């Protein structure tokens, strides 16, 4: 579908997932790694056959090239790749690519059609731009953790993955614009800002109603939108926000007396207590049997180790496990219900250096010279 060449200079989650989705759309993604270990994710556990499982999940079907961008000759090699590239994705703090002589303005002079996407923690400017950070810091700043009843580490990487999607959206929009104008673009993605929309409703409630964390419609303030526990201690989710779903739930559990109190503020403590006692009367299997067909927005909570066994995800080929034990997950973006082939080829560190550089005109003698000088590996 996408017949484009992408240079991926990122490490860890945001860039890896962004370019993984581009791979699933048909892009040729070339992972540019440094000579001092490359992407940190290569060496992060858990491991299968001395290779990181997470790296394998997020970097399948990419190609790996090792270039020393701190060396001027390495910068020259990289710029040869840029001449033929459509997209560049980097995840450094602001200013790092300038020190390599490979910032957007420098590369635009070489390839005006280049779409350059910068994924950084806080964005290209602002008082936090130079701060270090990880997902926990970004979601702390954006209000997601503060919106919880008990602030704690979230069960997922919202800023990192949100940044991956924001980057992908920006890249696709810039490619579309390039088809019309012939010019590339610079895309500035802040991971912290990418997490803001996840807490949009919480923020609006807090500003307009003065609600504290954990007291909102979607953060536990309503009994109809909470987590409960079955008799056998399995967590269950109920999200019957609309009146029709709440009515269906109350009728299914034979508690029509609760219908009228659905979202009445002064009845929420009472409703929570009633539902806690109610859900504790049956096992999770019994609740599934009773409520799955009641059309009331009920779902048993699946632990991570069982997600791949979910019949719905299996039927849609959303994820699975290769015979060697490596989990795989396809991009959730489906165009014309395309059936993406998921391969288990993960690039070895620097596996494609010579092959990729031959494609841009280097011969074996030149590659030998660059390798002996430590410019490539």
GUBATOR-474770 format. One line per 4 residues: number of its first residue (from 1); their letters; for each residue x, z, y of C-alpha. Coordinates in steps of 0.2 Angstrom, whole numbers, plus 2048, in hexadecimal, padded with zeros to 3 digits. Example, Ala and Ser with C-alpha at 12.3 -4.5 7.8 and 13.67 -1.06 7.14 Angstrom:
GUBATOR-474770
1 = as = 83E:827:7EA; 844:824:7FB $
end
This chain:
GUBATOR-474770
1 = xxxx = 800:800:800; 80D:806:80D; 81C:7FA:80C; 827:804:817 $
5 = xxxx = 838:80C:816; 839:81F:81B; 849:829:81E; 846:83B:81A $
9 = xxxx = 852:848:822; 847:857:81F; 84A:866:814; 83D:872:80C $
13 = xxxx = 82A:870:80C; 823:867:81B; 82D:857:81B; 82E:856:808 $
17 = xxxx = 81B:857:807; 818:84B:815; 824:83E:80E; 81D:841:7FC $
21 = xxxx = 80C:83B:802; 814:82C:80A; 81C:829:7F8; 80B:829:7F1 $
25 = xxxx = 805:81C:7FE; 813:810:7F8; 821:815:804; 834:814:7FF $
29 = xxxx = 83A:825:804; 84D:827:806; 852:83A:806; 861:83C:811 $
33 = xxxx = 86B:84B:80C; 87B:854:812; 88A:856:807; 889:869:807 $
37 = xxxx = 87B:86B:7FB; 86D:860:802; 85B:866:803; 85B:879:800 $
41 = xxxx = 84B:876:7F6; 856:86E:7E8; 85D:87F:7E4; 84E:88A:7E6 $
45 = xxxx = 845:892:7D7; 83C:891:7CB; 847:884:7C2; 845:879:7B3 $
49 = xxxx = 855:871:7AB; 85F:878:7BA; 854:86F:7C7; 848:876:7D3 $
53 = xxxx = 836:874:7CD; 830:874:7DF; 83D:867:7E4; 837:85C:7D6 $
57 = xxxx = 825:85E:7DB; 828:859:7ED; 835:84B:7EB; 830:841:7DD $
61 = xxxx = 833:82E:7DE; 83E:830:7EE; 850:82A:7EF; 85F:835:7F3 $
65 = xxxx = 86E:830:7FE; 87B:83C:804; 883:839:815; 88D:845:820 $
69 = xxxx = 884:843:831; 891:84F:839; 89E:841:837; 89D:832:843 $
73 = xxxx = 89F:826:835; 891:82E:82C; 886:82C:83C; 88B:819:83C $
77 = xxxx = 885:818:829; 875:821:82D; 872:815:83C; 874:806:830 $
81 = xxxx = 865:80D:826; 85B:810:836; 85C:7FE:83A; 851:7FA:82B $
85 = xxxx = 846:809:82B; 834:80B:830; 833:81D:831; 83F:82C:833 $
89 = xxxx = 839:83E:830; 845:84D:834; 842:85F:834; 850:866:83F $
93 = xxxx = 84F:872:84E; 84E:868:85F; 85F:861:864; 867:860:853 $
97 = xxxx = 865:84D:851; 86C:84B:862; 87C:853:85D; 87D:846:84F $
101 = xxxx = 87A:838:85C; 86A:834:852; 85C:83B:85D; 84D:82F:860 $
105 = xxxx = 853:827:870; 864:822:868; 85B:81C:858; 84E:813:862 $
109 = xxxx = 85B:808:86A; 860:803:859; 84F:800:852; 841:800:85F $
113 = xxxx = 834:7FF:851; 839:810:84A; 82C:81D:848; 835:82E:849 $
117 = xxxx = 82D:83E:844; 834:84F:848; 82E:85E:83E; 833:86E:846 $
121 = xxxx = 82D:880:846; 828:881:858; 829:86F:85E; 835:866:869 $
125 = xxxx = 833:871:879; 82C:882:87E; 833:894:87F; 833:895:86B $
129 = xxxx = 83B:884:868; 84C:88B:863; 846:89A:859; 848:89A:846 $
133 = xxxx = 839:89C:83B; 82F:899:82B; 81D:897:827; 81A:8AA:828 $
137 = xxxx = 820:8AA:83A; 816:89B:83F; 805:8A1:838; 809:8B2:840 $
141 = xxxx = 80A:8AA:851; 7FB:89F:84E; 7EF:8AD:84A; 7EC:8A9:838 $
145 = xxxx = 7F3:8BA:832; 7EB:8C4:840; 7DA:8BD:83B; 7DB:8C6:82A $
149 = xxxx = 7D2:8D6:826; 7E3:8DD:821; 7F2:8D2:828; 7FD:8CC:819 $
153 = xxxx = 806:8BD:813; 7FA:8AF:810; 7F8:8A7:7FF; 7FF:896:805 $
157 = xxxx = 80A:88D:811; 7FE:888:81F; 80A:884:82D; 816:87A:821 $
161 = xxxx = 808:870:818; 7FE:86E:828; 80E:867:830; 810:85B:822 $
165 = xxxx = 7FE:854:825; 801:854:838; 811:84A:835; 809:83E:829 $
169 = xxxx = 7FA:83B:836; 806:838:844; 811:82C:83A; 802:822:834 $
173 = xxxx = 7FB:821:846; 80C:81C:84D; 80D:80E:83F; 7FC:808:844 $
177 = xxxx = 801:808:856; 811:7FF:852; 807:7F1:84A; 7FF:7EE:85B $
181 = xxxx = 80D:7F1:867; 81D:7EE:85C; 824:7FE:862; 828:80E:859 $
185 = xxxx = 825:820:85F; 82B:832:85F; 820:83E:857; 822:851:85B $
189 = xxxx = 81A:85C:84E; 81A:86F:850; 817:878:83F; 810:887:849 $
193 = xxxx = 804:87C:852; 7FF:873:842; 7F9:884:83C; 7EE:887:84B $
197 = xxxx = 7DF:87D:845; 7DE:887:835; 7D9:896:840; 7CE:88C:84D $
201 = xxxx = 7BE:895:848; 7C6:8A6:848; 7CE:8A3:85A; 7BD:89D:861 $
205 = xxxx = 7B4:8AD:85A; 7C1:8B8:861; 7C1:8B0:872; 7AE:8AF:874 $
209 = xxxx = 7A8:8BE:86B; 7B7:8CA:86C; 7B8:8CC:859; 7C7:8D4:851 $
213 = xxxx = 7D1:8CD:842; 7C7:8CE:832; 7B6:8CF:83A; 7B1:8BD:83D $
217 = xxxx = 7A5:8B1:834; 7B3:8AA:829; 7BE:8B9:828; 7B4:8C5:81E $
221 = xxxx = 7A7:8CB:82B; 798:8C4:822; 794:8CA:810; 78F:8B8:80B $
225 = xxxx = 7A0:8B2:80E; 7AC:8BE:805; 7B6:8C1:7F5; 7AE:8CC:7E8 $
229 = xxxx = 7B3:8D3:7D7; 7AA:8D1:7C6; 7A8:8DE:7B9; 7B8:8D8:7B0 $
233 = xxxx = 7C2:8D8:7C1; 7C3:8C6:7C4; 7C1:8C1:7D7; 7B3:8B6:7DC $
237 = xxxx = 7AF:8AC:7EC; 79E:8AB:7F4; 79C:8A0:804; 789:89F:806 $
241 = xxxx = 78A:89D:819; 77B:891:81B; 76A:899:818; 765:88D:80A $
245 = xxxx = 775:892:800; 772:8A5:803; 760:8A3:7FE; 765:89A:7EE $
249 = xxxx = 772:8A8:7EA; 765:8B6:7ED; 758:8AE:7E2; 765:8AB:7D4 $
253 = xxxx = 76A:8BD:7D4; 758:8C3:7D5; 75B:8CB:7E6; 74E:8C3:7F2 $
257 = xxxx = 74E:8D3:7FC; 75F:8CE:803; 75A:8BD:80A; 754:8C3:81B $
261 = xxxx = 764:8CC:81F; 770:8BD:81C; 77A:8BD:82D; 772:8CC:836 $
265 = xxxx = 781:8D6:83D; 77A:8E7:83A; 777:8E4:827; 788:8DD:822 $
269 = xxxx = 78F:8EE:81C; 77F:8F0:812; 780:8DF:80B; 793:8E0:806 $
273 = xxxx = 78F:8F0:7FD; 781:8E9:7F4; 78A:8D9:7EF; 79A:8E3:7E9 $
277 = xxxx = 78E:8ED:7DD; 785:8DD:7D8; 795:8D3:7D3; 79C:8E2:7CA $
281 = xxxx = 78D:8E1:7BD; 793:8D1:7B5; 7A2:8C9:7AE; 7AA:8BA:7B7 $
285 = xxxx = 7A4:8AE:7A9; 793:8B5:7AB; 793:8B2:7BE; 799:8A0:7BB $
289 = xxxx = 78B:89D:7AF; 77E:8A3:7BB; 784:89D:7CC; 78E:88D:7C9 $
293 = xxxx = 77D:883:7C9; 774:88E:7D5; 77B:883:7E4; 780:893:7EE $
297 = xxxx = 793:88F:7F2; 79A:89A:7E4; 7AB:898:7DC; 7B6:8A2:7D0 $
301 = xxxx = 7C7:8A5:7D8; 7D4:89C:7CE; 7E6:8A3:7CC; 7F4:897:7D0 $
305 = xxxx = 7F9:897:7BD; 7E8:88F:7B9; 7E5:883:7C6; 7EB:874:7BC $
309 = xxxx = 7DE:878:7AF; 7D0:876:7BB; 7C5:869:7B3; 7C1:861:7C4 $
313 = xxxx = 7D3:85F:7C9; 7D7:858:7B8; 7C9:84B:7B9; 7CF:845:7CA $
317 = xxxx = 7E2:845:7C4; 7E6:850:7D3; 7F4:85A:7CA; 7FB:85D:7B9 $
321 = xxxx = 80B:862:7B0; 818:856:7A9; 81E:858:797; 82E:860:79D $
325 = xxxx = 824:86E:7A6; 825:867:7B8; 815:868:7C1; 80F:859:7CB $
329 = xxxx = 802:857:7D9; 7FD:847:7E1; 7F8:844:7F3; 7E6:849:7F6 $
333 = xxxx = 7E4:839:801; 7DB:82C:7F7; 7D8:81B:7FE; 7CC:80F:7F5 $
337 = xxxx = 7CD:81C:7E7; 7DF:816:7E3; 7E6:81D:7D3; 7F8:822:7D7 $
341 = xxxx = 805:822:7C9; 80F:833:7CA; 820:831:7C2; 82C:83F:7BE $
345 = xxxx = 83B:837:7C5; 844:843:7D1; 853:83D:7DB; 864:845:7D6 $
349 = xxxx = 86E:84B:7E4; 875:83B:7EC; 86F:831:7DD; 86B:821:7E8 $
353 = xxxx = 879:822:7F5; 882:812:7F0; 872:808:7EB; 86A:80C:7FC $
357 = xxxx = 879:808:806; 87C:7F8:7FD; 86B:7F3:803; 870:7F4:815 $
361 = xxxx = 880:7EA:812; 88E:7F5:80C; 899:7EF:7FE; 8A2:7F9:7F0 $
365 = xxxx = 8B3:7FA:7FA; 8AB:801:809; 8A1:80D:7FF; 8B0:813:7F6 $
369 = xxxx = 8B9:816:807; 8AA:81F:80E; 8A9:82A:7FE; 8BC:82E:7FE $
373 = xxxx = 8BA:833:811; 8AC:83F:80C; 8A0:835:817; 894:832:808 $
377 = x = 892:838:7F7 $
end
